[in-house]
């Protein structure tokens, strides 16, 4: 009887122990974060035709600024898998530019945007400018680059049941669009082509810090139109300029007439880059392009060796 009681008590103890030991499923770690992208399309003198096709999202180590990983996302954002228990600096920009180029992308504080120099074929139009003070660094104007930055984002270890981590990034352009309005051009019928250059503009932009370069270049762009009244209009993009510099901004309009002769019109527009929220450069003067001289055998002389330099004061 005593043995049966002992067996009964041991059985009850075993049942109680088994009941208290319940199986729990293993928790699965989730490395996914959601990046929400908003693009600011409120840009002076520029209408965004559509959202960018693709956004590049780079994650840097917040301690040393080194590149860790990247993802290519739609313009509204998407999900990315990251190593957890780590702090990141996040940089987002559009990946569909033609003229704007990105360099030094492996370091957060060093990544920058710039443009290439113009080819030698274009420089033949500008030969008078290039020989005055040595070789001039003339580059293309940049495409708009929409950049967003978020520093110090900590990504903790989380399970699939935990709320999704979201990173909100607002992207704004690091490029300015300026308009040029010149009143007015005489001899419109004698103009074969027009090129334009503005000196003293920032060479690049360190996009992770939004810092303009203190190295300066001249930006080349095409003239949009000279209407029947002789009003010249043009548009160009730039990374901006450093207002603390003594570097001047000089607008040069380079006309090649139908006979192949060049005419350069220079005007200092430095004052118009200061406190100008409209970002419009207005030049009120008259530029007269004379009728090309005919050769002795008839027709025009297709040469570009001689240039007429035209200098004028600006009227604001």
VOPAGU-2260 file (C-alpha; in pm, 1 decimal, decimal comma):
REM VOPAGU-2260
SITE   aa  ch    i         X         Y         Z
SITE  UNK   A    0       0,0       0,0       0,0
SITE  UNK   A    1     281,6     231,4      96,0
SITE  UNK   A    2     457,6     157,1    -236,7
SITE  UNK   A    3     143,0     238,3    -436,3
SITE  UNK   A    4     113,8     573,3    -255,1
SITE  UNK   A    5     473,3     661,9    -339,4
SITE  UNK   A    6     418,0     571,9    -705,5
SITE  UNK   A    7     100,0     783,4    -709,8
SITE  UNK   A    8     274,5    1087,0    -561,7
SITE  UNK   A    9     563,1    1058,1    -807,1
SITE  UNK   A   10     318,1    1036,8   -1098,6
SITE  UNK   A   11     136,5    1349,3    -983,9
SITE  UNK   A   12     467,6    1535,1    -947,7
SITE  UNK   A   13     570,7    1432,3   -1300,4
SITE  UNK   A   14     237,8    1546,5   -1447,8
SITE  UNK   A   15     265,3    1881,0   -1271,7
SITE  UNK   A   16     621,3    1926,7   -1396,8
SITE  UNK   A   17     523,9    1849,2   -1755,5
SITE  UNK   A   18     230,9    2087,5   -1736,1
SITE  UNK   A   19     454,7    2372,6   -1620,5
SITE  UNK   A   20     705,5    2315,1   -1904,8
SITE  UNK   A   21     533,9    2459,6   -2215,5
SITE  UNK   A   22     700,1    2479,8   -2557,9
SITE  UNK   A   23     766,8    2839,9   -2680,0
SITE  UNK   A   24     849,9    2914,7   -3043,4
SITE  UNK   A   25    1195,3    3060,7   -3114,2
SITE  UNK   A   26    1183,3    3436,8   -3186,7
SITE  UNK   A   27    1300,4    3524,3   -3542,1
SITE  UNK   A   28    1510,9    3838,7   -3577,1
SITE  UNK   A   29    1395,8    4091,8   -3837,2
SITE  UNK   A   30    1656,3    4317,9   -3999,6
SITE  UNK   A   31    1408,5    4520,9   -4209,3
SITE  UNK   A   32    1366,6    4899,1   -4184,2
SITE  UNK   A   33    1138,1    5121,7   -4386,5
SITE  UNK   A   34    1279,2    5435,9   -4552,8
SITE  UNK   A   35    1011,3    5697,2   -4627,1
SITE  UNK   A   36    1125,5    5953,1   -4885,1
SITE  UNK   A   37     967,5    6293,4   -4947,4
SITE  UNK   A   38    1099,4    6513,4   -5230,7
SITE  UNK   A   39    1060,5    6891,7   -5206,0
SITE  UNK   A   40     959,7    7018,1   -5551,2
SITE  UNK   A   41     933,4    7384,9   -5451,0
SITE  UNK   A   42    1225,6    7512,3   -5658,9
SITE  UNK   A   43    1279,8    7869,4   -5780,3
SITE  UNK   A   44    1265,4    7895,9   -6163,0
SITE  UNK   A   45    1238,0    7519,6   -6206,7
SITE  UNK   A   46     940,2    7288,7   -6252,5
SITE  UNK   A   47    1015,4    6926,1   -6177,1
SITE  UNK   A   48     882,8    6731,5   -6479,5
SITE  UNK   A   49     824,1    6416,6   -6273,0
SITE  UNK   A   50     955,4    6235,1   -5969,8
SITE  UNK   A   51    1303,6    6086,3   -6010,7
SITE  UNK   A   52    1316,2    5731,7   -6143,4
SITE  UNK   A   53    1542,9    5597,2   -5872,8
SITE  UNK   A   54    1680,1    5705,0   -5534,4
SITE  UNK   A   55    2009,9    5581,6   -5396,1
SITE  UNK   A   56    2004,4    5527,7   -5020,1
SITE  UNK   A   57    2349,2    5491,8   -4857,1
SITE  UNK   A   58    2405,0    5386,3   -4496,4
SITE  UNK   A   59    2730,8    5496,2   -4333,4
SITE  UNK   A   60    2877,4    5393,0   -3999,6
SITE  UNK   A   61    2796,3    5685,7   -3770,7
SITE  UNK   A   62    3121,3    5641,7   -3574,7
SITE  UNK   A   63    3375,3    5651,0   -3857,3
SITE  UNK   A   64    3171,3    5769,6   -4159,7
SITE  UNK   A   65    3257,7    5463,1   -4367,5
SITE  UNK   A   66    3024,8    5318,6   -4629,7
SITE  UNK   A   67    2833,4    5015,5   -4492,4
SITE  UNK   A   68    2562,3    4929,5   -4744,7
SITE  UNK   A   69    2322,3    5081,0   -4996,7
SITE  UNK   A   70    1983,1    5027,0   -5155,2
SITE  UNK   A   71    1813,4    5159,7   -5466,7
SITE  UNK   A   72    1455,2    5260,2   -5397,4
SITE  UNK   A   73    1152,8    5414,5   -5570,4
SITE  UNK   A   74    1112,4    5791,9   -5519,5
SITE  UNK   A   75     867,2    5735,7   -5233,1
SITE  UNK   A   76    1094,8    5492,6   -5047,0
SITE  UNK   A   77    1094,9    5124,7   -4962,0
SITE  UNK   A   78    1226,8    4855,5   -4728,6
SITE  UNK   A   79    1592,6    4783,9   -4660,8
SITE  UNK   A   80    1764,8    4508,9   -4459,3
SITE  UNK   A   81    2030,4    4635,9   -4218,2
SITE  UNK   A   82    2259,4    4489,3   -3954,0
SITE  UNK   A   83    2089,0    4552,6   -3619,8
SITE  UNK   A   84    2230,3    4706,9   -3302,0
SITE  UNK   A   85    2418,1    4967,6   -3501,9
SITE  UNK   A   86    2398,5    5345,0   -3558,2
SITE  UNK   A   87    2392,9    5484,5   -3911,0
SITE  UNK   A   88    2417,3    5814,2   -4094,3
SITE  UNK   A   89    2176,9    5795,9   -4387,5
SITE  UNK   A   90    2217,1    5977,2   -4720,3
SITE  UNK   A   91    1957,9    5967,9   -5000,9
SITE  UNK   A   92    1978,9    6124,4   -5347,1
SITE  UNK   A   93    1834,2    6071,4   -5696,7
SITE  UNK   A   94    2031,1    5836,2   -5918,3
SITE  UNK   A   95    1910,6    5953,2   -6260,7
SITE  UNK   A   96    2122,6    6259,8   -6339,0
SITE  UNK   A   97    2320,5    6299,2   -6662,0
SITE  UNK   A   98    2548,8    6597,7   -6605,5
SITE  UNK   A   99    2576,7    6575,9   -6225,8
SITE  UNK   A  100    2838,8    6323,7   -6111,4
SITE  UNK   A  101    2905,3    6181,5   -5763,4
SITE  UNK   A  102    3256,6    6129,0   -5625,1
SITE  UNK   A  103    3418,4    6002,6   -5301,6
SITE  UNK   A  104    3104,0    5809,8   -5213,1
SITE  UNK   A  105    3269,3    5578,3   -4959,9
SITE  UNK   A  106    3295,8    5848,7   -4689,2
SITE  UNK   A  107    2999,4    6040,0   -4548,8
SITE  UNK   A  108    3179,0    6372,4   -4501,4
SITE  UNK   A  109    3361,8    6354,1   -4835,2
SITE  UNK   A  110    3097,6    6250,5   -5089,7
SITE  UNK   A  111    3041,2    6535,3   -5335,3
SITE  UNK   A  112    2856,6    6629,0   -5655,1
SITE  UNK   A  113    3027,3    6793,6   -5953,8
SITE  UNK   A  114    3015,6    6820,7   -6334,1
SITE  UNK   A  115    3266,1    6751,8   -6609,6
SITE  UNK   A  116    3452,4    7012,2   -6810,1
SITE  UNK   A  117    3331,0    7102,4   -7157,1
SITE  UNK   A  118    3505,3    6939,4   -7457,8
SITE  UNK   A  119    3767,0    7114,9   -7667,6
SITE  UNK   A  120    3518,0    7153,5   -7951,4
SITE  UNK   A  121    3312,6    7390,8   -7735,6
SITE  UNK   A  122    3622,2    7576,3   -7624,4
SITE  UNK   A  123    3684,2    7695,4   -7981,6
SITE  UNK   A  124    3387,7    7927,8   -7931,8
SITE  UNK   A  125    3550,5    8062,3   -7617,5
SITE  UNK   A  126    3910,5    8091,1   -7730,8
SITE  UNK   A  127    3929,8    8461,9   -7653,3
SITE  UNK   A  128    3826,6    8400,0   -7291,3
SITE  UNK   A  129    4065,1    8107,2   -7244,1
SITE  UNK   A  130    4374,1    8298,9   -7354,0
SITE  UNK   A  131    4327,6    8613,4   -7143,8
SITE  UNK   A  132    4425,2    8481,0   -6800,0
SITE  UNK   A  133    4552,0    8133,0   -6878,2
SITE  UNK   A  134    4346,4    7816,8   -6898,3
SITE  UNK   A  135    3996,2    7864,9   -6763,9
SITE  UNK   A  136    3813,1    7575,5   -6596,4
SITE  UNK   A  137    3476,7    7569,7   -6776,3
SITE  UNK   A  138    3222,4    7301,5   -6684,6
SITE  UNK   A  139    2868,3    7199,9   -6773,3
SITE  UNK   A  140    2586,0    7322,8   -6552,9
SITE  UNK   A  141    2452,1    7050,3   -6318,4
SITE  UNK   A  142    2121,6    6864,5   -6316,6
SITE  UNK   A  143    1908,1    6906,5   -6007,3
SITE  UNK   A  144    2017,0    6668,7   -5731,9
SITE  UNK   A  145    1764,4    6601,4   -5454,3
SITE  UNK   A  146    1948,4    6514,8   -5134,1
SITE  UNK   A  147    1823,8    6402,7   -4792,4
SITE  UNK   A  148    2028,2    6336,6   -4478,4
SITE  UNK   A  149    1949,2    6177,1   -4141,3
SITE  UNK   A  150    2230,8    6137,8   -3889,1
SITE  UNK   A  151    2255,1    5908,1   -3588,6
SITE  UNK   A  152    1984,8    5652,2   -3671,6
SITE  UNK   A  153    2006,1    5361,1   -3425,6
SITE  UNK   A  154    1867,8    5028,7   -3551,6
SITE  UNK   A  155    1800,4    4795,0   -3253,6
SITE  UNK   A  156    1759,6    4419,5   -3257,4
SITE  UNK   A  157    1391,0    4341,1   -3310,0
SITE  UNK   A  158    1166,1    4043,2   -3370,4
SITE  UNK   A  159     911,6    3997,1   -3646,1
SITE  UNK   A  160     639,3    4085,3   -3396,8
SITE  UNK   A  161     797,5    4421,6   -3311,2
SITE  UNK   A  162     685,4    4744,3   -3483,6
SITE  UNK   A  163     868,3    4817,5   -3808,4
SITE  UNK   A  164    1144,2    5077,3   -3775,5
SITE  UNK   A  165    1084,6    5374,0   -4007,8
SITE  UNK   A  166    1328,6    5641,8   -4123,5
SITE  UNK   A  167    1179,0    5961,0   -4268,1
SITE  UNK   A  168    1400,4    6145,6   -4516,7
SITE  UNK   A  169    1313,6    6475,8   -4686,6
SITE  UNK   A  170    1514,5    6547,9   -5002,2
SITE  UNK   A  171    1577,2    6899,3   -5136,1
SITE  UNK   A  172    1785,1    7009,8   -5433,0
SITE  UNK   A  173    2143,7    7127,8   -5382,5
SITE  UNK   A  174    2129,6    7305,5   -5722,0
SITE  UNK   A  175    1995,5    7653,8   -5802,8
SITE  UNK   A  176    1831,1    7757,2   -6130,8
SITE  UNK   A  177    1900,5    8112,0   -6252,2
SITE  UNK   A  178    1744,9    8303,5   -6541,0
SITE  UNK   A  179    1924,7    8551,8   -6764,5
SITE  UNK   A  180    1737,1    8835,1   -6937,6
SITE  UNK   A  181    1925,3    9072,4   -7172,1
SITE  UNK   A  182    1756,8    9372,2   -7335,1
SITE  UNK   A  183    1839,6    9398,7   -7613,5
SITE  UNK   A  184    2028,7    9246,1   -7909,5
SITE  UNK   A  185    2064,5    9434,6   -8237,6
SITE  UNK   A  186    2156,4    9245,9   -8554,2
SITE  UNK   A  187    1972,3    8930,3   -8457,4
SITE  UNK   A  188    1963,7    8823,0   -8822,4
SITE  UNK   A  189    2344,2    8807,3   -8830,0
SITE  UNK   A  190    2380,7    8569,9   -8534,3
SITE  UNK   A  191    2473,3    8211,3   -8613,2
SITE  UNK   A  192    2503,2    8078,1   -8257,0
SITE  UNK   A  193    2527,7    8196,9   -7897,0
SITE  UNK   A  194    2707,8    8040,5   -7601,3
SITE  UNK   A  195    2713,4    8172,0   -7246,7
SITE  UNK   A  196    2943,9    8142,7   -6946,3
SITE  UNK   A  197    2921,6    8265,4   -6586,6
SITE  UNK   A  198    3245,0    8279,9   -6386,1
SITE  UNK   A  199    3305,6    8248,8   -6011,1
SITE  UNK   A  200    3058,9    7971,5   -5924,1
SITE  UNK   A  201    3115,5    7683,6   -5682,2
SITE  UNK   A  202    3280,9    7383,1   -5838,3
SITE  UNK   A  203    3093,1    7122,2   -5632,8
SITE  UNK   A  204    2876,6    7047,9   -5329,9
SITE  UNK   A  205    2958,7    6810,1   -5044,2
SITE  UNK   A  206    2611,0    6663,6   -5038,1
SITE  UNK   A  207    2623,8    6491,1   -4697,0
SITE  UNK   A  208    2692,0    6824,5   -4525,4
SITE  UNK   A  209    2536,2    7054,7   -4787,0
SITE  UNK   A  210    2859,0    7254,1   -4812,9
SITE  UNK   A  211    2946,8    7448,5   -5127,7
SITE  UNK   A  212    3297,5    7426,9   -5262,2
SITE  UNK   A  213    3529,9    7722,0   -5218,9
SITE  UNK   A  214    3697,5    7623,2   -5545,0
SITE  UNK   A  215    3547,9    7811,3   -5837,9
SITE  UNK   A  216    3471,6    7731,3   -6199,7
SITE  UNK   A  217    3297,9    7891,7   -6494,6
SITE  UNK   A  218    2965,0    7735,8   -6592,7
SITE  UNK   A  219    2879,7    7691,7   -6960,6
SITE  UNK   A  220    2519,5    7685,5   -7086,1
SITE  UNK   A  221    2317,4    7737,4   -7401,0
SITE  UNK   A  222    2106,8    8043,6   -7477,4
SITE  UNK   A  223    1739,8    7954,5   -7503,4
SITE  UNK   A  224    1609,7    8225,8   -7731,4
SITE  UNK   A  225    1647,1    8569,8   -7884,4
SITE  UNK   A  226    1297,7    8683,7   -7975,9
SITE  UNK   A  227    1194,7    8914,8   -8261,1
SITE  UNK   A  228    1232,5    9216,7   -8032,9
SITE  UNK   A  229    1594,1    9127,2   -7959,5
SITE  UNK   A  230    1528,1    9006,8   -7601,8
SITE  UNK   A  231    1770,9    8733,1   -7505,3
SITE  UNK   A  232    1662,3    8475,8   -7245,3
SITE  UNK   A  233    1857,0    8186,5   -7099,6
SITE  UNK   A  234    1860,6    7954,7   -6800,1
SITE  UNK   A  235    2144,5    7785,2   -6615,8
SITE  UNK   A  236    2195,5    7568,5   -6308,6
SITE  UNK   A  237    2467,9    7604,3   -6048,7
SITE  UNK   A  238    2579,8    7469,2   -5713,3
SITE  UNK   A  239    2575,8    7835,0   -5606,2
SITE  UNK   A  240    2862,0    8051,7   -5490,4
SITE  UNK   A  241    3034,2    8144,5   -5167,1
SITE  UNK   A  242    2927,3    8496,7   -5063,9
SITE  UNK   A  243    3236,4    8530,0   -4842,3
SITE  UNK   A  244    3467,3    8511,1   -5144,1
SITE  UNK   A  245    3602,7    8806,0   -5340,6
SITE  UNK   A  246    3558,9    8607,7   -5663,7
SITE  UNK   A  247    3348,1    8791,8   -5920,0
SITE  UNK   A  248    3060,8    8653,1   -6121,9
SITE  UNK   A  249    3098,8    8771,4   -6480,7
SITE  UNK   A  250    2843,6    8686,6   -6748,6
SITE  UNK   A  251    2991,2    8633,8   -7094,6
SITE  UNK   A  252    2773,4    8601,3   -7403,1
SITE  UNK   A  253    2972,4    8461,6   -7693,7
SITE  UNK   A  254    2813,1    8533,4   -8032,1
SITE  UNK   A  255    2934,9    8374,6   -8353,3
SITE  UNK   A  256    2799,5    8559,1   -8653,1
SITE  UNK   A  257    2693,2    8403,6   -8980,3
SITE  UNK   A  258    3035,4    8484,9   -9125,9
SITE  UNK   A  259    3215,5    8286,7   -8853,5
SITE  UNK   A  260    3344,6    8585,6   -8656,1
SITE  UNK   A  261    3314,1    8589,7   -8276,3
SITE  UNK   A  262    3183,2    8871,0   -8056,4
SITE  UNK   A  263    3210,3    8852,1   -7676,4
SITE  UNK   A  264    2992,9    9057,7   -7444,1
SITE  UNK   A  265    3115,1    9067,4   -7079,7
SITE  UNK   A  266    2932,6    9215,5   -6781,7
SITE  UNK   A  267    3001,7    9191,2   -6409,1
SITE  UNK   A  268    2682,4    9061,9   -6247,2
SITE  UNK   A  269    2827,9    8989,8   -5900,6
SITE  UNK   A  270    2584,5    9227,2   -5729,4
SITE  UNK   A  271    2290,2    9041,3   -5877,6
SITE  UNK   A  272    2387,4    8719,1   -5699,7
SITE  UNK   A  273    2343,6    8889,8   -5362,6
SITE  UNK   A  274    1999,3    8897,9   -5192,7
SITE  UNK   A  275    1819,4    8796,8   -5511,0
SITE  UNK   A  276    1540,5    8550,8   -5419,2
SITE  UNK   A  277    1403,6    8564,5   -5777,0
SITE  UNK   A  278    1737,6    8436,3   -5908,1
SITE  UNK   A  279    1703,5    8645,4   -6225,9
SITE  UNK   A  280    1997,6    8829,8   -6381,4
SITE  UNK   A  281    1876,9    9132,6   -6576,2
SITE  UNK   A  282    2105,9    9318,8   -6815,0
SITE  UNK   A  283    1965,5    9639,2   -6962,9
SITE  UNK   A  284    2185,9    9751,3   -7251,4
SITE  UNK   A  285    2218,7    9718,6   -7627,0
SITE  UNK   A  286    2445,3    9468,6   -7797,5
SITE  UNK   A  287    2496,0    9533,4   -8166,3
SITE  UNK   A  288    2612,6    9247,2   -8387,3
SITE  UNK   A  289    2730,3    9404,7   -8716,0
SITE  UNK   A  290    2667,8    9261,0   -9058,5
SITE  UNK   A  291    2951,1    9021,6   -9145,5
SITE  UNK   A  292    3200,0    9138,9   -9406,2
SITE  UNK   A  293    3182,6    8967,1   -9742,1
SITE  UNK   A  294    3493,6    8819,2   -9897,9
SITE  UNK   A  295    3623,3    8948,8  -10229,2
SITE  UNK   A  296    3495,4    8639,9  -10405,6
SITE  UNK   A  297    3149,1    8676,9  -10258,8
SITE  UNK   A  298    2989,3    8501,0   -9965,5
SITE  UNK   A  299    3113,0    8508,1   -9609,6
SITE  UNK   A  300    3452,4    8423,6   -9464,5
SITE  UNK   A  301    3419,4    8119,5   -9236,8
SITE  UNK   A  302    3691,0    8203,8   -8983,2
SITE  UNK   A  303    3696,2    8252,6   -8606,4
SITE  UNK   A  304    4045,7    8390,9   -8552,9
SITE  UNK   A  305    3941,3    8747,1   -8473,0
SITE  UNK   A  306    3710,4    8840,1   -8187,8
SITE  UNK   A  307    3543,6    9161,7   -8085,7
SITE  UNK   A  308    3532,8    9206,1   -7707,0
SITE  UNK   A  309    3242,4    9416,5   -7585,8
SITE  UNK   A  310    3252,7    9540,6   -7224,6
SITE  UNK   A  311    2964,1    9729,2   -7067,8
SITE  UNK   A  312    2830,3    9849,3   -6733,7
SITE  UNK   A  313    2509,9    9695,8   -6606,7
SITE  UNK   A  314    2193,4    9896,0   -6544,6
SITE  UNK   A  315    1974,3    9744,2   -6272,5
